[in-house]
Amino acid sequence: MIYDVNIDGTDYRLELAREGSGWKCRLNGREVALDAVLTRANVLSVVIEGTAYEVKRELTPVDLHFWVGSARYAAEVRDPRSLRSRRQASGAAHGVAKLVAPMPGKVVRLLVAEKAEVQAGQGVLVVEAMKMQNELKSPKKGVVQRIVAAPGAAVNAGDVLAIVE
Amino acid sequence: MFKKILIANRGEIAVRVMRACRELGIPAVAVYSEVDRASLHVRHADEAYFIGPAAATESYLNIETILDVARRSGADAIHPGYGFLSENPRFARACREAGVKFIGPTAEAMELLGSKTRARQAMERAGVPLVPGSSRGLEFDEAARVAAQVGYPIMLKAAAGGGGKGMRAVRSADELRSAFDSARSEAERAFGDGEIYIEKLIENPRHIEMQVLADEHGHTVWLGERECSVQRRHQKVLEESPSPIVDADMRRRMGEAAVKVAQTGGYTNAGTVEFLVDAGRKFYFLEVNTRLQVEHPVTEMVTGLDLVHLQIQIAAGESLPFRQEDVQLRGHAMECRIYAEDPDNNFFPSPGKITLLLVPAGPGIRRDSGMYEGWSVPLDYDPLLAKLIGYGSDRQQTIMRLRRALHEYFVGGIKTNISLFRRILKNPEFMAGKLDTGFLDRVLANPETDPVKKEHPEIAAIAAGVFAVLEQAPATRNGASGGSAPASSKAGSSGWKLAGRVESLQ
């Protein structure tokens, strides 16, 4: 398998295949003597030439991170053959942007109306969780095409609340 | 001894009290709101009763409902934990009237100590050192006179106060009028009582408290201090015992003052007397917390006592099983409060599902927790998830053990303040024991000087690929990975699947 992996903004080309009980691994064209064992769900024990790493995978509805020891890395994994992932990768830069609830909570109020123009960083709506209010901001300059959430509505992490175009 | 104990609380403290019940052979009754059915305290209980909607006012704060559960379950005592109804004299009185023992002080002691001005008057008469100021509510003209007498800066405080409400620091006479008016109206709104009094403002104090224990036969003992100066916005974050600045003589004087406070207030059961300590190590009585404190494990570690066992025994009418001279303090203990909040985003609360939980263990580590992997942290309550307590033969060893344990601790899926403790525990001022209540705000005002180094992005990249391969070809997985299949396929497996899933939520 070939994967394009982005870690904290840096791209890596990873060639990876099972070989018996072990692995064949090339990272950016360089061979790596990889020994990796899944010890429990989301926890990988990696040994490379005698150095041991514990890698934790953290998956939420909105993002993917890997922790190596106490360091946290934002990750994106793309299978270059997948059309959908290519579209997803280019979609964020221009066109439609979604405002996604980062945590479960309740929509307290809307700060702008549909069809309003917003600047990047401008508040669109307010979500309350654990007795604190959090303003969700537009990721880009544009027009609020749709506000999906109504005041008073309960939302889950990952729910799309508004769409800015 | 009691036949059955109802725990009128949730989260880690409910679990902690249930553990004591089990150790004493007493069945424990849990209560839970709509969003707490799957919470850990229900799993630990012998009996569990639904008490209403998520809103605490309709469940954990509902006196009638809780007493009704006590009646139905046949519980003859109620442990209130901390927060919720624990310091509510109406609840203590209602328990008494219902013939159920409230495990804590009497309603009368709570009322006396709950009013800051009444408590100050009583302590003044008993000769307990107080912050200079007034011991009764003041009108503006009197306030101006008292302020000039004790000298600026001063604090305006609400007699009924708590949680920083109705509190104002005033640095000069010309600020007094507007501060007085706003403190009064805030106190009226918050407590329905606009009584305001004055205390001299002690700059950069330490916050040190003394644990006391009183039985119902007139015996009161002190169990050593806890240093609680590491706070963020009046919220304690880390506590330790002993305090780096308290020596044996100061400890005895503070302990004796605390015992005098408890006796003056007619106090019974476990309680905490809070003191402010100035730069010259002079201490002043601040207030009494009439409950078991969040940070009680720190005292348990250095005394070897179980405070919840003792609370239950005292409430059952037993005498204290030891005298003051039997209390021995040994070693050093420190507690980190693990909150569901994001230190990189202004400590915003972070409820949600815990997708992965790896817990520390080993020498000198205790963990009092209300969470488990797969549990969704509800958004309706206090964000305290767990307490990590370290114990060692001295302060240095305790700090190193906690640093090691924090390295083992992993909570995935939600944000926690675990990284904040790594920062505190390697701070040079903290290491030197130089603390005051402004310490943490000063640390947080500066950018982190020694962040976790990101040395292995390539390992993260390789791991990302390994997960993708393992989840794509389940047939070729080795035995060790077999257990992950159901959980991971349910949670969405790799990055590109995840992206598709988020997209489909539109």
Boltz contact constraints between the chains, C-beta under 6 A:
constraints:
  - contact:
      token1: [A, 1]
      token2: [B, 469]
      max_distance: 6.0
  - contact:
      token1: [A, 3]
      token2: [B, 465]
      max_distance: 6.0
  - contact:
      token1: [A, 5]
      token2: [B, 461]
      max_distance: 6.0
  - contact:
      token1: [A, 5]
      token2: [B, 464]
      max_distance: 6.0
  - contact:
      token1: [A, 7]
      token2: [B, 457]
      max_distance: 6.0
  - contact:
      token1: [A, 7]
      token2: [B, 460]
      max_distance: 6.0
  - contact:
      token1: [A, 7]
      token2: [B, 461]
      max_distance: 6.0
  - contact:
      token1: [A, 12]
      token2: [B, 461]
      max_distance: 6.0
  - contact:
      token1: [A, 14]
      token2: [B, 465]
      max_distance: 6.0
  - contact:
      token1: [A, 16]
      token2: [B, 465]
      max_distance: 6.0
  - contact:
      token1: [A, 16]
      token2: [B, 469]
      max_distance: 6.0
  - contact:
      token1: [A, 18]
      token2: [B, 476]
      max_distance: 6.0
  - contact:
      token1: [A, 21]
      token2: [B, 478]
      max_distance: 6.0
  - contact:
      token1: [A, 27]
      token2: [B, 458]
      max_distance: 6.0
  - contact:
      token1: [A, 36]
      token2: [B, 466]
      max_distance: 6.0
  - contact:
      token1: [A, 37]
      token2: [B, 480]
      max_distance: 6.0
  - contact:
      token1: [A, 38]
      token2: [B, 470]
      max_distance: 6.0
  - contact:
      token1: [A, 38]
      token2: [B, 480]
      max_distance: 6.0
  - contact:
      token1: [A, 38]
      token2: [B, 481]
      max_distance: 6.0
  - contact:
      token1: [A, 38]
      token2: [B, 484]
      max_distance: 6.0
  - contact:
      token1: [A, 41]
      token2: [B, 484]
      max_distance: 6.0
  - contact:
      token1: [A, 41]
      token2: [B, 487]
      max_distance: 6.0
  - contact:
      token1: [A, 41]
      token2: [B, 488]
      max_distance: 6.0
  - contact:
      token1: [A, 42]
      token2: [B, 356]
      max_distance: 6.0
  - contact:
      token1: [A, 44]
      token2: [B, 463]
      max_distance: 6.0
  - contact:
      token1: [A, 53]
      token2: [B, 459]
      max_distance: 6.0
  - contact:
      token1: [A, 55]
      token2: [B, 463]
      max_distance: 6.0
  - contact:
      token1: [A, 56]
      token2: [B, 410]
      max_distance: 6.0
  - contact:
      token1: [A, 57]
      token2: [B, 467]
      max_distance: 6.0
  - contact:
      token1: [A, 58]
      token2: [B, 412]
      max_distance: 6.0
  - contact:
      token1: [A, 59]
      token2: [B, 355]
      max_distance: 6.0
  - contact:
      token1: [A, 59]
      token2: [B, 491]
      max_distance: 6.0
  - contact:
      token1: [A, 60]
      token2: [B, 413]
      max_distance: 6.0
  - contact:
      token1: [A, 64]
      token2: [B, 495]
      max_distance: 6.0
  - contact:
      token1: [A, 64]
      token2: [B, 498]
      max_distance: 6.0
  - contact:
      token1: [A, 66]
      token2: [B, 460]
      max_distance: 6.0
  - contact:
      token1: [A, 66]
      token2: [B, 463]
      max_distance: 6.0
  - contact:
      token1: [A, 68]
      token2: [B, 456]
      max_distance: 6.0
  - contact:
      token1: [A, 68]
      token2: [B, 459]
      max_distance: 6.0
  - contact:
      token1: [A, 68]
      token2: [B, 460]
      max_distance: 6.0
  - contact:
      token1: [A, 70]
      token2: [B, 452]
      max_distance: 6.0
  - contact:
      token1: [A, 71]
      token2: [B, 452]
      max_distance: 6.0
  - contact:
      token1: [A, 71]
      token2: [B, 454]
      max_distance: 6.0
  - contact:
      token1: [A, 73]
      token2: [B, 457]
      max_distance: 6.0
  - contact:
      token1: [A, 73]
      token2: [B, 460]
      max_distance: 6.0
  - contact:
      token1: [A, 75]
      token2: [B, 464]
      max_distance: 6.0
  - contact:
      token1: [A, 76]
      token2: [B, 495]
      max_distance: 6.0
  - contact:
      token1: [A, 77]
      token2: [B, 464]
      max_distance: 6.0
  - contact:
      token1: [A, 77]
      token2: [B, 468]
      max_distance: 6.0
  - contact:
      token1: [A, 77]
      token2: [B, 494]
      max_distance: 6.0
  - contact:
      token1: [A, 77]
      token2: [B, 495]
      max_distance: 6.0
  - contact:
      token1: [A, 77]
      token2: [B, 496]
      max_distance: 6.0
  - contact:
      token1: [A, 78]
      token2: [B, 496]
      max_distance: 6.0
  - contact:
      token1: [A, 79]
      token2: [B, 496]
      max_distance: 6.0
  - contact:
      token1: [A, 82]
      token2: [B, 496]
      max_distance: 6.0
  - contact:
      token1: [A, 84]
      token2: [B, 500]
      max_distance: 6.0
  - contact:
      token1: [A, 85]
      token2: [B, 496]
      max_distance: 6.0
  - contact:
      token1: [A, 88]
      token2: [B, 499]
      max_distance: 6.0
  - contact:
      token1: [A, 103]
      token2: [B, 350]
      max_distance: 6.0
  - contact:
      token1: [A, 103]
      token2: [B, 351]
      max_distance: 6.0
  - contact:
      token1: [A, 103]
      token2: [B, 352]
      max_distance: 6.0
  - contact:
      token1: [A, 104]
      token2: [B, 351]
      max_distance: 6.0
  - contact:
      token1: [A, 104]
      token2: [B, 352]
      max_distance: 6.0
  - contact:
      token1: [A, 104]
      token2: [B, 379]
      max_distance: 6.0
  - contact:
      token1: [A, 105]
      token2: [B, 379]
      max_distance: 6.0
  - contact:
      token1: [A, 129]
      token2: [B, 349]
      max_distance: 6.0
  - contact:
      token1: [A, 129]
      token2: [B, 351]
      max_distance: 6.0
  - contact:
      token1: [A, 129]
      token2: [B, 379]
      max_distance: 6.0
  - contact:
      token1: [A, 130]
      token2: [B, 349]
      max_distance: 6.0
  - contact:
      token1: [A, 130]
      token2: [B, 351]
      max_distance: 6.0
  - contact:
      token1: [A, 130]
      token2: [B, 379]
      max_distance: 6.0
  - contact:
      token1: [A, 130]
      token2: [B, 383]
      max_distance: 6.0
  - contact:
      token1: [A, 132]
      token2: [B, 349]
      max_distance: 6.0
  - contact:
      token1: [A, 134]
      token2: [B, 348]
      max_distance: 6.0
  - contact:
      token1: [A, 157]
      token2: [B, 352]
      max_distance: 6.0
  - contact:
      token1: [A, 160]
      token2: [B, 505]
      max_distance: 6.0
  - contact:
      token1: [A, 160]
      token2: [B, 506]
      max_distance: 6.0
